[in-house]
Amino acid sequence: MEKTLTINISGWVFNINENAYEKLTQYFKKLNAHFKKEDGGDEIVADIEARIAELFKERTPDQISVITMEDVDDIMKIMGQPYEMEEDSSDEPFEPNSPFNKFKKQLFRDPINAHVAGVASGLGKYFNLDPVIIRIIFVILVTTGGIGILIYLGLWLLMPEAASTSDRIRMEGKKVNVKNIESKVKE
């Protein structure tokens, strides 16, 4: 028989066994200790916590599922340890068009670089084009029959907004881990 606890991570409620809770608590303490000296450290830890909650949500399809030690270990492997960032600083630069990049870009609206809804800037990021080119295409389509308005509105409704740091990292086709969350928040 194992003792389980109910916890709240980034607004989502999870059931977790006691040993997994202790390990996860230690992980968050390490993150807080690592980032407390940096500007925006609280925001970095909050974004990492939100990503961990997303990963747990994917693993627990219902509210009665219990997060186990194996789940916590897997999440920690995905996210990485804070001390690994210093070791990884010599990594090769990220190349979004590299055939070796196993993380697929995802299509999101980019609200940070948006002029209207972020559709053009999101498409620009996805296709590695300057958003100005996409905007010019929309203007041309609007002036040649108005179909550009319908396409833009349709994309606005269909494309999700990159609301979190994790979404912004996925939009670039990078792995969502501690190192990339930290660099995106600092950016």
TIRO-2110 file (N, C-alpha, C; in Angstrom, 1 decimal):
// TIRO-2110
0.9, -1.2, 0.0, N, 1, A
0.0, 0.0, 0.0, CA, 1, A
0.9, 1.2, 0.0, C, 1, A
0.5, 2.2, -0.9, N, 2, A
1.3, 3.4, -1.0, CA, 2, A
0.4, 4.6, -0.6, C, 2, A
1.1, 5.6, 0.0, N, 3, A
0.4, 6.8, 0.4, CA, 3, A
0.4, 7.7, -0.8, C, 3, A
-0.8, 8.3, -1.2, N, 4, A
-0.8, 9.3, -2.3, CA, 4, A
-1.3, 10.7, -1.8, C, 4, A
-0.8, 11.7, -2.5, N, 5, A
-1.1, 13.1, -2.1, CA, 5, A
-1.8, 13.7, -3.3, C, 5, A
-2.5, 14.8, -3.1, N, 6, A
-3.1, 15.6, -4.1, CA, 6, A
-2.3, 16.9, -4.1, C, 6, A
-1.8, 17.2, -5.3, N, 7, A
-1.0, 18.4, -5.4, CA, 7, A
-1.5, 19.3, -6.6, C, 7, A
-1.2, 20.6, -6.6, N, 8, A
-1.5, 21.5, -7.6, CA, 8, A
-0.3, 22.0, -8.2, C, 8, A
-0.1, 21.7, -9.5, N, 9, A
1.0, 22.2, -10.3, CA, 9, A
0.5, 23.1, -11.4, C, 9, A
0.9, 24.4, -11.3, N, 10, A
0.5, 25.4, -12.3, CA, 10, A
-1.0, 25.4, -12.6, C, 10, A
-1.8, 25.2, -11.5, N, 11, A
-3.3, 25.3, -11.7, CA, 11, A
-3.9, 24.0, -12.0, C, 11, A
-3.2, 22.9, -12.2, N, 12, A
-3.8, 21.6, -12.5, CA, 12, A
-3.6, 20.7, -11.2, C, 12, A
-4.6, 19.9, -10.9, N, 13, A
-4.6, 19.1, -9.8, CA, 13, A
-4.2, 17.6, -10.2, C, 13, A
-3.2, 17.1, -9.5, N, 14, A
-2.7, 15.7, -9.7, CA, 14, A
-2.7, 14.9, -8.5, C, 14, A
-2.8, 13.6, -8.6, N, 15, A
-2.6, 12.6, -7.5, CA, 15, A
-1.2, 12.1, -7.8, C, 15, A
-0.4, 12.0, -6.7, N, 16, A
1.0, 11.6, -6.8, CA, 16, A
1.3, 10.8, -5.6, C, 16, A
2.1, 9.7, -5.8, N, 17, A
2.5, 8.9, -4.6, CA, 17, A
3.6, 9.7, -3.9, C, 17, A
3.8, 9.3, -2.6, N, 18, A
4.6, 10.1, -1.7, CA, 18, A
6.0, 10.2, -2.1, C, 18, A
6.6, 9.0, -2.6, N, 19, A
8.0, 9.0, -3.0, CA, 19, A
8.2, 9.9, -4.2, C, 19, A
7.3, 9.9, -5.2, N, 20, A
7.4, 10.7, -6.3, CA, 20, A
7.3, 12.2, -6.0, C, 20, A
6.4, 12.5, -5.0, N, 21, A
6.3, 13.8, -4.5, CA, 21, A
7.6, 14.4, -3.9, C, 21, A
8.2, 13.6, -3.1, N, 22, A
9.5, 14.0, -2.5, CA, 22, A
10.5, 14.3, -3.6, C, 22, A
10.6, 13.4, -4.6, N, 23, A
11.6, 13.6, -5.6, CA, 23, A
11.3, 14.9, -6.4, C, 23, A
10.0, 15.1, -6.8, N, 24, A
9.6, 16.3, -7.5, CA, 24, A
9.8, 17.5, -6.7, C, 24, A
9.6, 17.5, -5.4, N, 25, A
9.8, 18.6, -4.5, CA, 25, A
11.3, 19.0, -4.5, C, 25, A
12.2, 18.0, -4.5, N, 26, A
13.6, 18.2, -4.5, CA, 26, A
14.0, 18.9, -5.8, C, 26, A
13.4, 18.4, -6.9, N, 27, A
13.7, 18.9, -8.2, CA, 27, A
13.4, 20.4, -8.3, C, 27, A
12.2, 20.8, -7.8, N, 28, A
11.8, 22.2, -7.8, CA, 28, A
12.7, 23.0, -6.9, C, 28, A
13.1, 22.5, -5.8, N, 29, A
14.0, 23.2, -4.9, CA, 29, A
15.4, 23.5, -5.6, C, 29, A
15.9, 22.5, -6.4, N, 30, A
17.1, 22.7, -7.2, CA, 30, A
16.9, 23.8, -8.2, C, 30, A
15.7, 23.8, -8.9, N, 31, A
15.4, 24.8, -9.9, CA, 31, A
15.4, 26.2, -9.3, C, 31, A
14.7, 26.3, -8.1, N, 32, A
14.6, 27.6, -7.4, CA, 32, A
15.9, 28.1, -7.0, C, 32, A
16.7, 27.2, -6.5, N, 33, A
18.1, 27.6, -6.0, CA, 33, A
18.9, 28.0, -7.2, C, 33, A
18.8, 27.4, -8.3, N, 34, A
19.6, 27.7, -9.5, CA, 34, A
19.2, 29.0, -10.1, C, 34, A
17.9, 29.3, -10.2, N, 35, A
17.5, 30.5, -10.9, CA, 35, A
17.2, 31.7, -10.0, C, 35, A
17.3, 31.6, -8.7, N, 36, A
17.0, 32.7, -7.8, CA, 36, A
17.9, 33.9, -8.0, C, 36, A
19.1, 33.6, -8.4, N, 37, A
20.1, 34.7, -8.6, CA, 37, A
20.0, 35.5, -9.9, C, 37, A
19.2, 34.9, -10.8, N, 38, A
19.1, 35.5, -12.2, CA, 38, A
17.9, 36.4, -12.3, C, 38, A
18.0, 37.4, -13.2, N, 39, A
16.9, 38.2, -13.5, CA, 39, A
15.8, 37.3, -14.2, C, 39, A
14.6, 37.5, -13.7, N, 40, A
13.5, 36.7, -14.3, CA, 40, A
13.5, 35.3, -13.8, C, 40, A
14.2, 35.0, -12.8, N, 41, A
14.3, 33.6, -12.3, CA, 41, A
13.0, 33.0, -11.9, C, 41, A
12.1, 33.8, -11.3, N, 42, A
10.8, 33.3, -10.9, CA, 42, A
10.0, 33.0, -12.1, C, 42, A
10.1, 33.8, -13.1, N, 43, A
9.3, 33.5, -14.3, CA, 43, A
9.8, 32.3, -15.0, C, 43, A
11.1, 32.0, -15.0, N, 44, A
11.7, 30.8, -15.6, CA, 44, A
11.2, 29.6, -14.9, C, 44, A
11.2, 29.6, -13.6, N, 45, A
10.7, 28.5, -12.8, CA, 45, A
9.2, 28.3, -13.0, C, 45, A
8.5, 29.3, -13.1, N, 46, A
7.0, 29.2, -13.3, CA, 46, A
6.7, 28.6, -14.7, C, 46, A
7.5, 29.0, -15.7, N, 47, A
7.3, 28.4, -17.0, CA, 47, A
7.7, 26.9, -17.0, C, 47, A
8.8, 26.6, -16.3, N, 48, A
9.2, 25.2, -16.2, CA, 48, A
8.1, 24.4, -15.5, C, 48, A
7.6, 24.9, -14.4, N, 49, A
6.5, 24.3, -13.7, CA, 49, A
5.3, 24.1, -14.6, C, 49, A
5.0, 25.0, -15.4, N, 50, A
3.8, 24.9, -16.3, CA, 50, A
4.1, 23.8, -17.4, C, 50, A
5.3, 23.7, -17.8, N, 51, A
5.7, 22.6, -18.8, CA, 51, A
5.6, 21.3, -18.1, C, 51, A
6.0, 21.2, -16.9, N, 52, A
6.0, 19.9, -16.2, CA, 52, A
4.5, 19.5, -16.0, C, 52, A
3.7, 20.5, -15.7, N, 53, A
2.2, 20.2, -15.5, CA, 53, A
1.6, 19.7, -16.8, C, 53, A
2.0, 20.3, -18.0, N, 54, A
1.6, 19.8, -19.3, CA, 54, A
2.0, 18.4, -19.5, C, 54, A
3.2, 18.1, -19.2, N, 55, A
3.7, 16.7, -19.4, CA, 55, A
2.9, 15.7, -18.5, C, 55, A
2.7, 16.1, -17.3, N, 56, A
1.9, 15.2, -16.4, CA, 56, A
0.5, 15.0, -16.9, C, 56, A
-0.1, 16.1, -17.4, N, 57, A
-1.4, 16.0, -17.9, CA, 57, A
-1.5, 15.1, -19.1, C, 57, A
-0.5, 15.0, -19.9, N, 58, A
-0.5, 14.1, -21.0, CA, 58, A
-0.4, 12.6, -20.5, C, 58, A
0.3, 12.4, -19.4, N, 59, A
0.5, 11.1, -18.9, CA, 59, A
-0.7, 10.6, -18.1, C, 59, A
-1.5, 11.5, -17.5, N, 60, A
-2.6, 11.1, -16.7, CA, 60, A
-3.9, 11.5, -17.3, C, 60, A
-4.5, 10.6, -18.1, N, 61, A
-5.7, 11.0, -18.9, CA, 61, A
-6.9, 11.3, -18.0, C, 61, A
-6.9, 10.8, -16.8, N, 62, A
-8.1, 11.0, -15.9, CA, 62, A
-7.6, 11.5, -14.6, C, 62, A
-8.5, 12.0, -13.8, N, 63, A
-8.1, 12.6, -12.5, CA, 63, A
-7.8, 11.5, -11.4, C, 63, A
-8.1, 10.3, -11.7, N, 64, A
-7.8, 9.3, -10.7, CA, 64, A
-6.5, 8.6, -10.9, C, 64, A
-5.8, 8.9, -12.0, N, 65, A
-4.5, 8.3, -12.2, CA, 65, A
-3.5, 8.9, -11.3, C, 65, A
-2.5, 8.1, -10.9, N, 66, A
-1.5, 8.5, -9.9, CA, 66, A
-0.2, 8.7, -10.6, C, 66, A
0.5, 9.8, -10.3, N, 67, A
1.8, 10.0, -10.9, CA, 67, A
2.8, 9.2, -10.0, C, 67, A
3.6, 8.4, -10.7, N, 68, A
4.5, 7.5, -10.0, CA, 68, A
6.0, 8.0, -10.1, C, 68, A
6.9, 7.3, -9.4, N, 69, A
8.3, 7.7, -9.4, CA, 69, A
8.8, 7.6, -10.9, C, 69, A
8.4, 6.6, -11.6, N, 70, A
8.8, 6.5, -13.0, CA, 70, A
8.4, 7.7, -13.9, C, 70, A
7.2, 8.2, -13.6, N, 71, A
6.7, 9.4, -14.3, CA, 71, A
7.6, 10.6, -14.0, C, 71, A
7.9, 10.7, -12.7, N, 72, A
8.8, 11.9, -12.3, CA, 72, A
10.1, 11.7, -12.9, C, 72, A
10.7, 10.5, -12.9, N, 73, A
12.0, 10.3, -13.6, CA, 73, A
12.0, 10.6, -15.0, C, 73, A
10.9, 10.2, -15.7, N, 74, A
10.8, 10.5, -17.2, CA, 74, A
10.7, 12.0, -17.4, C, 74, A
10.0, 12.7, -16.6, N, 75, A
9.8, 14.1, -16.8, CA, 75, A
11.1, 14.8, -16.5, C, 75, A
11.9, 14.4, -15.5, N, 76, A
13.1, 15.0, -15.2, CA, 76, A
14.2, 14.8, -16.3, C, 76, A
14.1, 13.6, -17.0, N, 77, A
14.9, 13.3, -18.2, CA, 77, A
14.6, 14.3, -19.3, C, 77, A
13.3, 14.5, -19.5, N, 78, A
12.9, 15.3, -20.6, CA, 78, A
13.3, 16.8, -20.4, C, 78, A
13.1, 17.3, -19.2, N, 79, A
13.3, 18.7, -18.8, CA, 79, A
14.8, 18.9, -18.6, C, 79, A
15.5, 18.0, -18.0, N, 80, A
16.9, 18.1, -17.7, CA, 80, A
17.1, 18.8, -16.4, C, 80, A
18.3, 18.7, -15.9, N, 81, A
18.7, 19.3, -14.6, CA, 81, A
19.3, 20.7, -14.8, C, 81, A
19.1, 21.5, -13.8, N, 82, A
19.6, 22.9, -13.9, CA, 82, A
21.1, 22.9, -14.1, C, 82, A
21.9, 22.1, -13.4, N, 83, A
23.3, 22.1, -13.5, CA, 83, A
23.8, 21.7, -14.9, C, 83, A
22.9, 21.0, -15.7, N, 84, A
23.3, 20.6, -17.1, CA, 84, A
23.5, 21.8, -18.0, C, 84, A
22.9, 22.9, -17.7, N, 85, A
22.9, 24.1, -18.6, CA, 85, A
24.4, 24.6, -18.8, C, 85, A
25.1, 24.6, -17.7, N, 86, A
26.5, 25.0, -17.8, CA, 86, A
27.3, 24.1, -18.7, C, 86, A
27.0, 22.8, -18.6, N, 87, A
27.7, 21.8, -19.4, CA, 87, A
27.3, 21.8, -20.8, C, 87, A
26.1, 22.2, -21.1, N, 88, A
25.6, 22.2, -22.5, CA, 88, A
25.9, 23.5, -23.2, C, 88, A
26.6, 24.4, -22.6, N, 89, A
26.8, 25.7, -23.3, CA, 89, A
27.7, 25.6, -24.5, C, 89, A
28.4, 24.4, -24.7, N, 90, A
29.2, 24.2, -25.9, CA, 90, A
28.5, 23.5, -27.0, C, 90, A
27.1, 23.4, -26.8, N, 91, A
26.4, 22.7, -27.9, CA, 91, A
26.5, 23.4, -29.2, C, 91, A
26.3, 22.6, -30.3, N, 92, A
26.2, 23.2, -31.6, CA, 92, A
25.0, 24.1, -31.7, C, 92, A
25.1, 25.2, -32.5, N, 93, A
23.9, 26.0, -32.6, CA, 93, A
22.7, 25.3, -33.3, C, 93, A
21.6, 25.7, -32.9, N, 94, A
20.3, 25.1, -33.4, CA, 94, A
20.1, 25.5, -34.9, C, 94, A
19.9, 24.5, -35.7, N, 95, A
19.6, 24.8, -37.1, CA, 95, A
18.2, 24.3, -37.4, C, 95, A
17.2, 25.2, -37.6, N, 96, A
15.8, 24.8, -37.7, CA, 96, A
15.6, 24.0, -39.0, C, 96, A
16.3, 24.1, -40.0, N, 97, A
16.1, 23.4, -41.3, CA, 97, A
16.9, 22.1, -41.4, C, 97, A
17.7, 21.8, -40.4, N, 98, A
18.6, 20.6, -40.4, CA, 98, A
17.7, 19.4, -40.5, C, 98, A
18.2, 18.4, -41.3, N, 99, A
17.4, 17.1, -41.4, CA, 99, A
17.6, 16.3, -40.1, C, 99, A
18.5, 16.7, -39.3, N, 100, A
18.8, 16.0, -38.0, CA, 100, A
18.0, 16.5, -36.9, C, 100, A
17.2, 17.6, -37.1, N, 101, A
16.4, 18.2, -36.1, CA, 101, A
15.1, 17.3, -35.9, C, 101, A
15.0, 16.6, -34.8, N, 102, A
13.9, 15.7, -34.6, CA, 102, A
12.7, 16.3, -34.0, C, 102, A
12.8, 17.6, -33.7, N, 103, A
11.6, 18.3, -33.1, CA, 103, A
11.0, 19.1, -34.2, C, 103, A
9.7, 18.8, -34.5, N, 104, A
9.0, 19.4, -35.5, CA, 104, A
8.5, 20.8, -35.1, C, 104, A
8.5, 21.8, -36.0, N, 105, A
7.9, 23.1, -35.7, CA, 105, A
6.4, 22.9, -35.6, C, 105, A
5.8, 23.7, -34.8, N, 106, A
4.4, 23.7, -34.7, CA, 106, A
3.9, 25.1, -35.1, C, 106, A
2.7, 25.1, -35.8, N, 107, A
2.2, 26.3, -36.3, CA, 107, A
1.3, 27.0, -35.2, C, 107, A
1.7, 28.2, -34.8, N, 108, A
1.0, 29.0, -33.8, CA, 108, A
0.9, 30.4, -34.3, C, 108, A
-0.1, 31.2, -33.8, N, 109, A
-0.1, 32.6, -34.0, CA, 109, A
1.0, 33.2, -33.1, C, 109, A
1.7, 34.2, -33.5, N, 110, A
2.7, 34.8, -32.7, CA, 110, A
2.2, 36.2, -32.2, C, 110, A
1.7, 36.2, -31.0, N, 111, A
1.1, 37.5, -30.5, CA, 111, A
2.2, 38.5, -30.1, C, 111, A
3.4, 38.1, -29.9, N, 112, A
4.4, 39.1, -29.6, CA, 112, A
4.8, 40.0, -30.7, C, 112, A
4.9, 39.4, -31.9, N, 113, A
5.3, 40.2, -33.1, CA, 113, A
4.1, 40.4, -34.0, C, 113, A
2.9, 40.4, -33.5, N, 114, A
1.7, 40.6, -34.2, CA, 114, A
1.4, 42.1, -34.5, C, 114, A
0.7, 42.3, -35.7, N, 115, A
0.2, 43.6, -36.0, CA, 115, A
-1.3, 43.6, -35.8, C, 115, A
-1.9, 42.4, -36.2, N, 116, A
-3.4, 42.3, -36.0, CA, 116, A
-3.6, 41.1, -35.0, C, 116, A
-3.4, 39.9, -35.5, N, 117, A
-3.7, 38.7, -34.7, CA, 117, A
-2.5, 37.8, -34.6, C, 117, A
-1.4, 38.1, -35.3, N, 118, A
-0.2, 37.2, -35.2, CA, 118, A
-0.2, 36.1, -36.2, C, 118, A
-1.1, 36.1, -37.1, N, 119, A
-1.2, 35.1, -38.2, CA, 119, A
0.1, 35.1, -39.1, C, 119, A
0.3, 36.3, -39.6, N, 120, A
1.5, 36.5, -40.5, CA, 120, A
2.8, 36.2, -39.8, C, 120, A
3.0, 36.7, -38.6, N, 121, A
4.2, 36.4, -37.9, CA, 121, A
4.4, 34.9, -37.6, C, 121, A
3.3, 34.3, -37.3, N, 122, A
3.3, 32.8, -37.0, CA, 122, A
3.6, 32.0, -38.2, C, 122, A
3.0, 32.4, -39.4, N, 123, A
3.4, 31.7, -40.6, CA, 123, A
4.8, 32.0, -41.0, C, 123, A
5.3, 33.2, -40.8, N, 124, A
6.7, 33.6, -41.1, CA, 124, A
7.6, 32.7, -40.3, C, 124, A
7.4, 32.5, -39.0, N, 125, A
8.2, 31.7, -38.2, CA, 125, A
8.2, 30.2, -38.7, C, 125, A
7.0, 29.8, -39.0, N, 126, A
6.9, 28.4, -39.4, CA, 126, A
7.6, 28.1, -40.8, C, 126, A
7.5, 29.0, -41.7, N, 127, A
8.1, 28.8, -43.0, CA, 127, A
9.5, 29.5, -43.2, C, 127, A
10.0, 30.1, -42.1, N, 128, A
11.3, 30.8, -42.1, CA, 128, A
11.3, 31.9, -43.1, C, 128, A
10.2, 32.7, -43.1, N, 129, A
10.1, 33.8, -44.0, CA, 129, A
9.9, 35.1, -43.1, C, 129, A
10.2, 36.2, -43.7, N, 130, A
10.0, 37.5, -43.1, CA, 130, A
8.4, 37.7, -43.0, C, 130, A
7.9, 38.0, -41.9, N, 131, A
6.4, 38.2, -41.8, CA, 131, A
5.9, 39.3, -42.8, C, 131, A
6.8, 40.2, -43.1, N, 132, A
6.4, 41.3, -44.1, CA, 132, A
6.0, 40.7, -45.4, C, 132, A
6.7, 39.7, -45.9, N, 133, A
6.3, 39.0, -47.1, CA, 133, A
5.0, 38.4, -47.0, C, 133, A
4.7, 37.7, -45.9, N, 134, A
3.3, 37.1, -45.7, CA, 134, A
2.3, 38.2, -45.7, C, 134, A
2.6, 39.3, -45.0, N, 135, A
1.6, 40.4, -45.0, CA, 135, A
1.3, 41.0, -46.4, C, 135, A
2.4, 41.1, -47.2, N, 136, A
2.2, 41.6, -48.5, CA, 136, A
1.3, 40.7, -49.3, C, 136, A
1.5, 39.4, -49.2, N, 137, A
0.7, 38.4, -49.9, CA, 137, A
-0.8, 38.5, -49.5, C, 137, A
-1.0, 38.7, -48.2, N, 138, A
-2.4, 38.9, -47.7, CA, 138, A
-3.0, 40.2, -48.3, C, 138, A
-2.2, 41.3, -48.4, N, 139, A
-2.7, 42.5, -49.0, CA, 139, A
-3.1, 42.3, -50.4, C, 139, A
-2.2, 41.6, -51.1, N, 140, A
-2.4, 41.4, -52.6, CA, 140, A
-3.7, 40.6, -52.7, C, 140, A
-3.9, 39.5, -51.9, N, 141, A
-5.1, 38.7, -52.0, CA, 141, A
-6.4, 39.5, -51.6, C, 141, A
-6.2, 40.5, -50.7, N, 142, A
-7.4, 41.3, -50.3, CA, 142, A
-7.8, 42.2, -51.5, C, 142, A
-6.8, 42.8, -52.2, N, 143, A
-7.1, 43.7, -53.3, CA, 143, A
-7.5, 43.0, -54.6, C, 143, A
-7.3, 41.7, -54.7, N, 144, A
-7.7, 41.0, -55.9, CA, 144, A
-8.9, 40.1, -55.7, C, 144, A
-9.8, 40.6, -55.0, N, 145, A
-11.1, 39.9, -54.8, CA, 145, A
-11.5, 39.6, -53.4, C, 145, A
-10.7, 40.0, -52.4, N, 146, A
-11.1, 39.9, -51.0, CA, 146, A
-10.9, 38.5, -50.4, C, 146, A
-10.4, 37.6, -51.1, N, 147, A
-10.2, 36.2, -50.5, CA, 147, A
-9.2, 36.2, -49.4, C, 147, A
-8.3, 37.2, -49.4, N, 148, A
-7.3, 37.3, -48.4, CA, 148, A
-7.9, 37.5, -47.0, C, 148, A
-9.0, 38.3, -46.9, N, 149, A
-9.7, 38.5, -45.6, CA, 149, A
-10.2, 37.2, -45.1, C, 149, A
-10.8, 36.4, -46.0, N, 150, A
-11.4, 35.1, -45.6, CA, 150, A
-10.3, 34.1, -45.1, C, 150, A
-9.2, 34.1, -45.9, N, 151, A
-8.1, 33.2, -45.5, CA, 151, A
-7.5, 33.7, -44.2, C, 151, A
-7.3, 35.0, -44.0, N, 152, A
-6.7, 35.5, -42.7, CA, 152, A
-7.7, 35.1, -41.6, C, 152, A
-9.0, 35.4, -41.7, N, 153, A
-9.9, 35.1, -40.6, CA, 153, A
-9.9, 33.6, -40.3, C, 153, A
-9.9, 32.8, -41.4, N, 154, A
-9.9, 31.3, -41.2, CA, 154, A
-8.7, 30.9, -40.4, C, 154, A
-7.5, 31.4, -40.8, N, 155, A
-6.3, 31.0, -40.1, CA, 155, A
-6.3, 31.6, -38.7, C, 155, A
-6.8, 32.7, -38.5, N, 156, A
-7.0, 33.3, -37.1, CA, 156, A
-7.8, 32.4, -36.2, C, 156, A
-8.8, 31.8, -36.7, N, 157, A
-9.7, 30.9, -36.0, CA, 157, A
-9.0, 29.5, -35.8, C, 157, A
-8.3, 29.1, -36.8, N, 158, A
-7.7, 27.7, -36.7, CA, 158, A
-6.4, 27.6, -36.0, C, 158, A
-5.6, 28.6, -36.1, N, 159, A
-4.2, 28.6, -35.5, CA, 159, A
-4.3, 28.9, -34.0, C, 159, A
-3.8, 28.1, -33.2, N, 160, A
-3.7, 28.4, -31.8, CA, 160, A
-2.7, 29.5, -31.5, C, 160, A
-2.9, 30.3, -30.5, N, 161, A
-2.0, 31.4, -30.1, CA, 161, A
-0.9, 30.8, -29.3, C, 161, A
0.3, 31.2, -29.5, N, 162, A
1.5, 30.8, -28.7, CA, 162, A
1.4, 31.6, -27.4, C, 162, A
0.6, 31.1, -26.4, N, 163, A
0.4, 31.8, -25.2, CA, 163, A
1.4, 31.6, -24.1, C, 163, A
2.1, 30.5, -24.2, N, 164, A
3.1, 30.2, -23.1, CA, 164, A
4.5, 30.1, -23.7, C, 164, A
5.5, 30.1, -22.9, N, 165, A
6.9, 30.0, -23.3, CA, 165, A
7.1, 28.6, -24.0, C, 165, A
6.4, 27.6, -23.5, N, 166, A
6.5, 26.3, -24.2, CA, 166, A
6.0, 26.3, -25.6, C, 166, A
4.9, 27.0, -25.8, N, 167, A
4.4, 27.2, -27.2, CA, 167, A
5.4, 27.9, -28.1, C, 167, A
6.0, 29.0, -27.5, N, 168, A
6.9, 29.8, -28.3, CA, 168, A
8.2, 28.9, -28.7, C, 168, A
8.6, 28.0, -27.8, N, 169, A
9.7, 27.2, -28.1, CA, 169, A
9.3, 26.1, -29.1, C, 169, A
8.1, 25.6, -29.0, N, 170, A
7.6, 24.6, -30.0, CA, 170, A
7.5, 25.3, -31.4, C, 170, A
7.1, 26.6, -31.4, N, 171, A
7.0, 27.3, -32.6, CA, 171, A
8.3, 27.4, -33.4, C, 171, A
9.4, 27.3, -32.7, N, 172, A
10.7, 27.4, -33.3, CA, 172, A
11.3, 26.0, -33.6, C, 172, A
10.6, 25.0, -33.2, N, 173, A
11.0, 23.6, -33.4, CA, 173, A
12.1, 23.1, -32.5, C, 173, A
12.1, 23.7, -31.3, N, 174, A
13.1, 23.2, -30.3, CA, 174, A
12.5, 22.3, -29.3, C, 174, A
13.3, 21.6, -28.6, N, 175, A
12.9, 20.8, -27.5, CA, 175, A
12.5, 21.7, -26.3, C, 175, A
11.4, 21.4, -25.6, N, 176, A
11.0, 22.2, -24.4, CA, 176, A
11.7, 21.6, -23.2, C, 176, A
12.7, 22.2, -22.8, N, 177, A
13.5, 21.7, -21.6, CA, 177, A
13.9, 22.9, -20.8, C, 177, A
14.6, 22.7, -19.7, N, 178, A
15.0, 23.8, -18.8, CA, 178, A
15.8, 24.8, -19.5, C, 178, A
16.8, 24.3, -20.2, N, 179, A
17.8, 25.2, -20.9, CA, 179, A
17.0, 26.1, -21.9, C, 179, A
16.2, 25.6, -22.7, N, 180, A
15.5, 26.4, -23.7, CA, 180, A
14.4, 27.3, -23.1, C, 180, A
13.8, 26.9, -22.0, N, 181, A
12.9, 27.8, -21.3, CA, 181, A
13.6, 29.0, -20.8, C, 181, A
14.8, 28.7, -20.1, N, 182, A
15.6, 29.8, -19.6, CA, 182, A
16.0, 30.8, -20.7, C, 182, A
16.5, 30.3, -21.8, N, 183, A
17.0, 31.2, -22.8, CA, 183, A
15.8, 32.0, -23.4, C, 183, A
14.6, 31.4, -23.6, N, 184, A
13.5, 32.1, -24.1, CA, 184, A
13.0, 33.1, -23.2, C, 184, A
13.0, 32.9, -21.9, N, 185, A
12.5, 33.9, -20.9, CA, 185, A
13.5, 35.1, -20.9, C, 185, A
14.8, 34.8, -20.9, N, 186, A
15.8, 35.8, -21.0, CA, 186, A
15.7, 36.6, -22.2, C, 186, A
15.4, 36.0, -23.3, N, 187, A
15.2, 36.7, -24.6, CA, 187, A
14.1, 37.7, -24.5, C, 187, A
END
